[in-house]
Amino acid sequence: MSFRPGERAELLRQGAKAAARGDTADSNPLLLRHNLPSITGECQRFWARRRDAWLHGWEFEAAAATLSVRMALDFRAATARLA
């Protein structure tokens, strides 16, 4: 089974938005009981692909935010040395 058109991109976007809001990785809505394959009847493998798409979006945004903070701190330190 494959993603519906745009579904993977939407899951990535939702994960990234959650990270930007400061939500933790375990806030993935696919981990909620009513979204688990044992409840929905969805194929375990496809559910895992959807879960992972959301998580990859979250991880990408969280890493980008961490990098931005590090770059800002490095910039601040470099400009302080110049002053």
PyRosetta script that sets phi, psi and omega in degrees:
from pyrosetta import init, pose_from_sequence

init()
pose = pose_from_sequence("MSFRPGERAELLRQGAKAAARGDTADSNPLLLRHNLPSITGECQRFWARRRDAWLHGWEFEAAAATLSVRMALDFRAATARLA")
pose.set_psi(1, 143.4)
pose.set_omega(1, -178.8)
pose.set_phi(2, -121.9)
pose.set_psi(2, 168.0)
pose.set_omega(2, 178.6)
pose.set_phi(3, -65.6)
pose.set_psi(3, 147.8)
pose.set_omega(3, 169.4)
pose.set_phi(4, -69.6)
pose.set_psi(4, 156.5)
pose.set_omega(4, -180.0)
pose.set_phi(5, -53.2)
pose.set_psi(5, 126.4)
pose.set_omega(5, 177.7)
pose.set_phi(6, 81.9)
pose.set_psi(6, -7.7)
pose.set_omega(6, -175.7)
pose.set_phi(7, -66.9)
pose.set_psi(7, -44.6)
pose.set_omega(7, -179.1)
pose.set_phi(8, -62.8)
pose.set_psi(8, -44.3)
pose.set_omega(8, 178.7)
pose.set_phi(9, -60.4)
pose.set_psi(9, -38.8)
pose.set_omega(9, 179.3)
pose.set_phi(10, -67.4)
pose.set_psi(10, -40.7)
pose.set_omega(10, 177.9)
pose.set_phi(11, -64.8)
pose.set_psi(11, -41.6)
pose.set_omega(11, 175.8)
pose.set_phi(12, -60.0)
pose.set_psi(12, -44.5)
pose.set_omega(12, -179.7)
pose.set_phi(13, -62.1)
pose.set_psi(13, -44.5)
pose.set_omega(13, -179.8)
pose.set_phi(14, -64.0)
pose.set_psi(14, -40.3)
pose.set_omega(14, 177.0)
pose.set_phi(15, -63.6)
pose.set_psi(15, -42.3)
pose.set_omega(15, 179.1)
pose.set_phi(16, -64.0)
pose.set_psi(16, -41.7)
pose.set_omega(16, 178.6)
pose.set_phi(17, -62.7)
pose.set_psi(17, -39.2)
pose.set_omega(17, 179.3)
pose.set_phi(18, -62.7)
pose.set_psi(18, -43.1)
pose.set_omega(18, 178.4)
pose.set_phi(19, -64.2)
pose.set_psi(19, -41.1)
pose.set_omega(19, 179.9)
pose.set_phi(20, -63.1)
pose.set_psi(20, -31.8)
pose.set_omega(20, 177.2)
pose.set_phi(21, -75.9)
pose.set_psi(21, -14.2)
pose.set_omega(21, -177.6)
pose.set_phi(22, 95.4)
pose.set_psi(22, 8.6)
pose.set_omega(22, 176.7)
pose.set_phi(23, -67.8)
pose.set_psi(23, 153.8)
pose.set_omega(23, 178.0)
pose.set_phi(24, -85.6)
pose.set_psi(24, 164.6)
pose.set_omega(24, -179.1)
pose.set_phi(25, -61.6)
pose.set_psi(25, -28.5)
pose.set_omega(25, -179.5)
pose.set_phi(26, -79.6)
pose.set_psi(26, 6.6)
pose.set_omega(26, 173.8)
pose.set_phi(27, -86.2)
pose.set_psi(27, 5.7)
pose.set_omega(27, 178.0)
pose.set_phi(28, -53.7)
pose.set_psi(28, 118.8)
pose.set_omega(28, -176.9)
pose.set_phi(29, -63.8)
pose.set_psi(29, -20.4)
pose.set_omega(29, 178.2)
pose.set_phi(30, -71.8)
pose.set_psi(30, -12.6)
pose.set_omega(30, 177.4)
pose.set_phi(31, -87.0)
pose.set_psi(31, -8.9)
pose.set_omega(31, 177.9)
pose.set_phi(32, -67.3)
pose.set_psi(32, 144.2)
pose.set_omega(32, -174.5)
pose.set_phi(33, -51.9)
pose.set_psi(33, -44.6)
pose.set_omega(33, -176.1)
pose.set_phi(34, -70.9)
pose.set_psi(34, -8.2)
pose.set_omega(34, 177.1)
pose.set_phi(35, -105.6)
pose.set_psi(35, 1.7)
pose.set_omega(35, -179.3)
pose.set_phi(36, -75.6)
pose.set_psi(36, 148.1)
pose.set_omega(36, -177.7)
pose.set_phi(37, -60.9)
pose.set_psi(37, -27.7)
pose.set_omega(37, 178.7)
pose.set_phi(38, -66.7)
pose.set_psi(38, -22.4)
pose.set_omega(38, 178.9)
pose.set_phi(39, -96.6)
pose.set_psi(39, -43.9)
pose.set_omega(39, -174.5)
pose.set_phi(40, -82.5)
pose.set_psi(40, -20.4)
pose.set_omega(40, -176.5)
pose.set_phi(41, 81.7)
pose.set_psi(41, 4.8)
pose.set_omega(41, 179.4)
pose.set_phi(42, -69.1)
pose.set_psi(42, 149.8)
pose.set_omega(42, 175.9)
pose.set_phi(43, -59.4)
pose.set_psi(43, 131.2)
pose.set_omega(43, -178.8)
pose.set_phi(44, -56.0)
pose.set_psi(44, -43.5)
pose.set_omega(44, -177.0)
pose.set_phi(45, -64.4)
pose.set_psi(45, -43.5)
pose.set_omega(45, -179.4)
pose.set_phi(46, -70.5)
pose.set_psi(46, -39.3)
pose.set_omega(46, 176.1)
pose.set_phi(47, -58.1)
pose.set_psi(47, -42.6)
pose.set_omega(47, -179.4)
pose.set_phi(48, -63.3)
pose.set_psi(48, -37.7)
pose.set_omega(48, 177.3)
pose.set_phi(49, -64.6)
pose.set_psi(49, -39.7)
pose.set_omega(49, 177.8)
pose.set_phi(50, -67.7)
pose.set_psi(50, -45.0)
pose.set_omega(50, 178.0)
pose.set_phi(51, -57.8)
pose.set_psi(51, -45.8)
pose.set_omega(51, -178.0)
pose.set_phi(52, -68.0)
pose.set_psi(52, -34.8)
pose.set_omega(52, 177.6)
pose.set_phi(53, -61.3)
pose.set_psi(53, -45.1)
pose.set_omega(53, 177.7)
pose.set_phi(54, -60.6)
pose.set_psi(54, -46.1)
pose.set_omega(54, -178.2)
pose.set_phi(55, -63.6)
pose.set_psi(55, -38.8)
pose.set_omega(55, 178.6)
pose.set_phi(56, -63.8)
pose.set_psi(56, -39.0)
pose.set_omega(56, 175.2)
pose.set_phi(57, -62.6)
pose.set_psi(57, -42.2)
pose.set_omega(57, 178.7)
pose.set_phi(58, -63.1)
pose.set_psi(58, -46.9)
pose.set_omega(58, -178.2)
pose.set_phi(59, -63.1)
pose.set_psi(59, -41.1)
pose.set_omega(59, 179.7)
pose.set_phi(60, -61.6)
pose.set_psi(60, -47.4)
pose.set_omega(60, -179.3)
pose.set_phi(61, -66.7)
pose.set_psi(61, -41.1)
pose.set_omega(61, 179.6)
pose.set_phi(62, -62.8)
pose.set_psi(62, -41.2)
pose.set_omega(62, 178.5)
pose.set_phi(63, -66.5)
pose.set_psi(63, -41.2)
pose.set_omega(63, 179.5)
pose.set_phi(64, -63.8)
pose.set_psi(64, -40.1)
pose.set_omega(64, 179.1)
pose.set_phi(65, -65.3)
pose.set_psi(65, -41.6)
pose.set_omega(65, 178.3)
pose.set_phi(66, -62.8)
pose.set_psi(66, -43.4)
pose.set_omega(66, 179.0)
pose.set_phi(67, -63.7)
pose.set_psi(67, -40.3)
pose.set_omega(67, 179.3)
pose.set_phi(68, -62.3)
pose.set_psi(68, -41.8)
pose.set_omega(68, 179.3)
pose.set_phi(69, -64.8)
pose.set_psi(69, -44.9)
pose.set_omega(69, 179.2)
pose.set_phi(70, -61.4)
pose.set_psi(70, -42.6)
pose.set_omega(70, -180.0)
pose.set_phi(71, -64.3)
pose.set_psi(71, -39.7)
pose.set_omega(71, 179.2)
pose.set_phi(72, -65.3)
pose.set_psi(72, -41.5)
pose.set_omega(72, 178.8)
pose.set_phi(73, -66.5)
pose.set_psi(73, -40.9)
pose.set_omega(73, 177.5)
pose.set_phi(74, -63.1)
pose.set_psi(74, -41.5)
pose.set_omega(74, 179.0)
pose.set_phi(75, -62.7)
pose.set_psi(75, -45.3)
pose.set_omega(75, 179.6)
pose.set_phi(76, -60.2)
pose.set_psi(76, -44.9)
pose.set_omega(76, 179.5)
pose.set_phi(77, -63.9)
pose.set_psi(77, -41.6)
pose.set_omega(77, -179.0)
pose.set_phi(78, -66.0)
pose.set_psi(78, -41.5)
pose.set_omega(78, -178.8)
pose.set_phi(79, -72.9)
pose.set_psi(79, -28.9)
pose.set_omega(79, 177.4)
pose.set_phi(80, -67.0)
pose.set_psi(80, -35.7)
pose.set_omega(80, 178.9)
pose.set_phi(81, -68.3)
pose.set_psi(81, -28.4)
pose.set_omega(81, -178.4)
pose.set_phi(82, -79.8)
pose.set_psi(82, -21.4)
pose.set_omega(82, -175.9)
pose.set_phi(83, -78.3)
pose.dump_pdb("model.pdb")
